């Protein structure tokens, strides 16, 4: 019987210098993806995208406008490399964490690699601009989801913004908003019996601080051609299957709304029981989160060719 494949696509935060280089060297199919990315983006990032991924000479890979197209390209290059090197089976479902949702949609035939790259590059630029426009941050709360939500309400003062941004896994929630409110969460956490760490990020992603970016992406997506997905793709916003009718709205809402990754993975673990699970490069983050969601699901990482 043919294997049924489920693919998880990493989001921002998984980036690292050197990512994709092993795939570029080992696979002509992966190399072609990087060459296409360099042709599409040209010098818009200051250097060819492949050079940034492989060596990051200017130390800019963590900038949102660079990391997003870099991860998208690296993930798809690893998928093409896997297929070229013999990964067989029918791809039946895919999901991506935040940015990774664009990778997932490409794998489902919603848009071409080049079309998706242009959307992702626009998304990264808009989110970087929104982050620079007004100082904000994020704080990870580890230990208890209900307490994290309590802290989200209790740490706010006045008109400060603080929202639940990412439900990554049971006991791992990320809050997003005003710097003062996030700092207050970190101060209050210990007395609540949880751990909280203010993250080193450009800004408060998945919060109202990103509203300008959401408006810009609404315009960009309105001009794009989106096809109905050929396989199951799980939405960050709804933790349900994407439909063509709701896709544009969900992708816009995702920028300011919560990412329900734990809920999606929990549902997928039940629906695709018995399937072969894979995480595209740069790998590791989603495999770890799935262990917390459902330890029976074994996710194979593909940071480099085997």
C-alpha positions as CSV (number, residue, x, y, z in Angstrom):
1,X,0.0,0.0,0.0
2,X,1.3,3.5,-0.9
3,X,2.4,5.6,2.1
4,X,0.1,8.5,3.0
5,X,2.3,11.6,3.8
6,X,1.6,14.5,6.1
7,X,4.0,17.4,5.9
8,X,4.6,20.2,8.5
9,X,6.1,23.5,7.3
10,X,8.1,25.6,9.7
11,X,7.5,29.3,10.4
12,X,9.6,32.3,11.5
13,X,12.0,31.5,14.3
14,X,13.3,28.3,12.6
15,X,15.8,30.3,10.5
16,X,19.5,29.8,10.9
17,X,22.6,30.5,8.8
18,X,23.6,27.6,6.6
19,X,20.0,26.4,6.1
20,X,19.3,24.7,2.8
21,X,23.0,24.5,1.8
22,X,23.2,20.7,2.1
23,X,20.0,20.4,0.0
24,X,21.4,22.8,-2.6
25,X,24.6,20.7,-2.9
26,X,22.9,17.3,-3.0
27,X,19.9,17.9,-5.1
28,X,19.4,19.5,-8.5
29,X,15.7,19.9,-7.7
30,X,16.5,21.8,-4.5
31,X,19.1,23.8,-6.3
32,X,16.5,24.9,-8.9
33,X,14.3,26.3,-6.2
34,X,17.0,28.5,-4.8
35,X,17.9,29.7,-8.3
36,X,14.3,30.6,-8.9
37,X,14.2,32.5,-5.7
38,X,17.3,34.4,-6.5
39,X,15.8,35.3,-9.9
40,X,12.5,36.4,-8.5
41,X,13.9,38.5,-5.6
42,X,17.0,39.8,-7.4
43,X,18.8,42.3,-5.1
44,X,15.7,43.4,-3.2
45,X,17.1,41.9,0.0
46,X,20.6,43.4,-0.5
47,X,22.1,40.0,-1.4
48,X,20.9,37.0,-3.3
49,X,18.6,35.0,-1.0
50,X,20.7,31.8,-1.4
51,X,23.8,33.7,-0.1
52,X,21.8,34.9,2.9
53,X,20.6,31.4,3.6
54,X,23.9,29.7,3.2
55,X,26.3,32.1,5.0
56,X,24.3,35.2,6.2
57,X,27.4,37.5,5.7
58,X,25.6,40.6,7.0
59,X,23.9,38.9,10.0
60,X,20.5,39.8,8.8
61,X,18.7,36.4,8.5
62,X,16.6,37.1,11.6
63,X,15.1,40.2,10.1
64,X,11.5,39.5,9.3
65,X,11.6,40.7,5.7
66,X,14.5,38.3,5.1
67,X,13.7,35.3,7.3
68,X,10.2,34.8,5.8
69,X,11.2,34.4,2.1
70,X,14.3,32.5,3.3
71,X,12.3,29.9,5.2
72,X,9.7,29.5,2.5
73,X,12.3,28.9,-0.1
74,X,14.4,26.5,2.1
75,X,11.3,24.5,3.0
76,X,10.2,24.0,-0.6
77,X,13.7,23.2,-1.7
78,X,13.9,20.4,0.9
79,X,10.5,19.1,-0.3
80,X,11.6,19.0,-3.9
81,X,14.9,17.4,-2.8
82,X,13.1,14.7,-0.9
83,X,10.9,13.8,-3.8
84,X,13.9,13.7,-6.1
85,X,15.9,11.5,-3.8
86,X,13.1,9.0,-3.5
87,X,10.5,10.0,-0.9
88,X,7.5,8.2,-2.2
89,X,3.8,8.3,-1.2
90,X,0.8,10.4,-1.6
91,X,0.8,13.8,0.1
92,X,-2.6,13.9,1.7
93,X,-2.3,16.8,4.2
94,X,-0.1,19.7,5.2
95,X,0.0,22.5,7.7
96,X,2.4,25.4,8.4
97,X,3.1,27.5,11.5
98,X,2.1,31.1,10.6
99,X,4.5,31.9,7.7
100,X,4.7,28.2,7.0
101,X,1.0,28.2,6.0
102,X,2.2,29.7,2.7
103,X,4.5,26.8,2.1
104,X,1.7,24.4,2.9
105,X,-0.6,26.2,0.4
106,X,2.0,26.0,-2.3
107,X,2.4,22.2,-1.7
108,X,-1.4,22.0,-2.1
109,X,-1.3,23.7,-5.5
110,X,-2.9,27.0,-4.4
111,X,-0.2,29.0,-6.1
112,X,3.1,28.5,-7.9
113,X,6.4,28.7,-6.0
114,X,7.1,32.1,-7.6
115,X,3.7,33.5,-6.8
116,X,4.0,32.3,-3.2
117,X,7.4,33.8,-2.8
118,X,6.2,37.2,-3.9
119,X,3.4,37.0,-1.4
120,X,5.7,35.9,1.4
121,X,8.3,38.6,0.5
122,X,5.5,41.2,0.7
123,X,4.3,39.8,4.0
124,X,7.7,39.9,5.5
125,X,8.3,43.4,4.4
126,X,5.0,44.6,5.7
127,X,5.4,42.9,9.1
128,X,8.9,44.3,9.4
129,X,7.6,47.8,8.7
130,X,4.8,47.4,11.2
131,X,7.3,46.2,13.9
132,X,9.5,49.2,13.3
133,X,6.6,51.6,13.4
134,X,5.8,51.0,17.0
135,X,7.8,49.2,19.7
136,X,6.2,46.0,20.9
137,X,7.3,42.4,21.8
138,X,6.2,38.9,22.7
139,X,6.5,36.7,25.8
140,X,6.4,32.9,26.0
141,X,4.5,31.4,29.0
142,X,5.4,27.8,29.9
143,X,3.5,25.7,32.3
144,X,-0.3,26.2,32.2
145,X,-2.4,27.6,29.4
146,X,-5.2,28.8,31.6
147,X,-2.7,30.7,33.8
148,X,-1.2,32.2,30.6
149,X,-4.6,33.5,29.6
150,X,-5.1,34.9,33.2
151,X,-1.8,36.7,32.9
152,X,-2.9,38.1,29.5
153,X,-5.8,39.8,31.2
154,X,-4.2,40.8,34.5
155,X,-0.9,42.2,33.2
156,X,-2.6,44.8,31.0
157,X,-2.9,48.4,32.3
158,X,-4.8,51.2,30.7
159,X,-5.0,51.0,26.9
160,X,-2.0,48.6,26.6
161,X,-2.3,45.8,24.1
162,X,-1.7,42.2,25.2
163,X,-3.3,39.2,23.4
164,X,-2.7,35.5,23.1
165,X,-0.7,35.1,19.9
166,X,0.3,31.5,19.6
167,X,-1.1,28.4,21.1
168,X,1.9,26.3,20.2
169,X,1.4,23.2,22.3
170,X,-0.1,22.2,25.6
171,X,1.6,24.3,28.2
172,X,3.3,26.6,25.7
173,X,1.4,29.9,24.9
174,X,2.9,33.0,23.5
175,X,1.4,36.4,24.4
176,X,2.0,39.5,22.2
177,X,1.7,43.2,22.8
178,X,3.0,46.3,24.5
179,X,6.5,46.0,25.9
180,X,5.5,47.1,29.4
181,X,2.6,44.5,29.5
182,X,4.9,41.7,28.3
183,X,7.5,42.7,30.9
184,X,4.8,42.6,33.6
185,X,3.9,39.1,32.5
186,X,7.5,38.0,33.1
187,X,7.4,39.6,36.6
188,X,4.1,38.0,37.6
189,X,4.7,34.6,36.2
190,X,6.6,33.0,39.1
191,X,4.0,33.8,41.7
192,X,1.5,32.1,39.3
193,X,3.6,29.0,39.1
194,X,4.6,29.3,35.5
195,X,7.7,30.4,33.6
196,X,7.7,33.4,31.3
197,X,10.4,34.7,28.9
198,X,10.3,37.9,26.9
199,X,11.3,36.9,23.4
200,X,13.9,38.6,21.2
201,X,11.6,39.4,18.3
202,X,11.1,42.4,16.0
203,X,7.6,43.1,17.3
204,X,4.3,41.9,18.5
205,X,3.3,39.5,15.8
206,X,-0.3,38.1,15.7
207,X,-1.6,41.2,17.6
208,X,-3.3,44.5,16.7
209,X,0.2,46.0,16.3
210,X,0.3,44.2,12.9
211,X,-2.9,45.8,11.6
212,X,-1.0,47.9,9.0
213,X,0.6,44.7,7.6
214,X,-2.8,42.9,7.5
215,X,-4.2,45.8,5.5
216,X,-1.3,45.6,3.0
217,X,-1.6,41.8,2.7
218,X,-5.3,42.1,2.0
219,X,-4.5,44.3,-1.0
220,X,-1.8,41.9,-2.2
221,X,-3.9,38.8,-1.8
222,X,-6.8,40.5,-3.6
223,X,-4.6,40.7,-6.7
224,X,-3.3,37.1,-6.4
225,X,-4.8,34.1,-8.1
226,X,-5.6,31.4,-5.5
227,X,-6.6,28.0,-6.6
228,X,-8.6,25.5,-4.6
229,X,-6.3,23.2,-2.5
230,X,-5.8,19.8,-4.0
231,X,-5.1,18.2,-0.6
232,X,-6.0,19.0,3.0
233,X,-4.5,22.2,4.3
234,X,-5.1,23.2,7.9
235,X,-5.7,26.9,8.8
236,X,-3.9,28.6,11.6
237,X,-6.9,30.8,12.3
238,X,-9.7,28.2,12.5
239,X,-7.7,25.0,13.2
240,X,-9.9,23.5,10.4
241,X,-9.4,22.8,6.8
242,X,-8.9,25.7,4.4
243,X,-11.5,26.4,1.8
244,X,-11.0,28.5,-1.2
245,X,-13.9,30.8,-0.1
246,X,-12.3,31.6,3.2
247,X,-8.6,31.4,2.3
248,X,-7.9,35.1,1.7
249,X,-9.8,36.2,4.8
250,X,-7.9,33.6,6.9
251,X,-4.5,34.6,5.6
252,X,-5.2,38.3,6.4
253,X,-6.7,37.5,9.8
254,X,-3.7,35.3,10.6
255,X,-1.4,38.3,10.8
256,X,-3.3,39.9,13.7
257,X,-5.0,36.9,15.1
258,X,-4.1,33.8,17.2
259,X,-2.2,30.8,15.7
260,X,-4.0,27.7,16.9
261,X,-1.2,25.3,16.1
262,X,-1.8,22.9,19.1
263,X,-5.5,22.6,18.1
264,X,-4.6,21.9,14.5
265,X,-2.0,19.3,15.3
266,X,-4.3,17.6,17.8
267,X,-7.0,17.2,15.2
268,X,-4.6,16.1,12.5
269,X,-3.1,13.4,14.7
270,X,-6.5,11.9,14.9
271,X,-7.5,12.3,11.2
272,X,-4.2,11.1,9.8
273,X,-3.5,8.3,12.2
274,X,-1.2,5.8,10.5
275,X,0.3,8.3,8.0
276,X,4.0,9.1,7.6
277,X,4.8,12.5,9.1
278,X,7.6,14.8,7.9
279,X,8.9,18.3,8.8
280,X,10.5,20.3,6.1
281,X,13.8,22.3,6.5
282,X,14.7,24.2,8.6
283,X,13.6,21.3,10.9
284,X,13.2,20.7,14.6
285,X,10.7,23.2,16.1
286,X,7.5,21.5,14.8
287,X,8.7,18.0,15.7
288,X,9.3,19.2,19.3
289,X,5.8,20.8,19.5
290,X,4.2,17.7,18.2
291,X,5.8,15.6,20.9
292,X,4.0,17.8,23.4
293,X,0.7,17.6,21.5
294,X,0.7,13.8,20.8
295,X,3.7,11.7,21.6
296,X,2.4,8.8,19.4
297,X,3.0,10.9,16.2
298,X,6.6,10.5,15.1
299,X,7.7,13.4,12.8
300,X,10.8,12.9,10.6
301,X,12.9,16.0,10.3
302,X,14.6,16.9,7.0
303,X,17.1,19.6,7.8
304,X,19.6,17.8,5.5
305,X,19.5,15.0,3.0
306,X,19.9,11.5,4.5
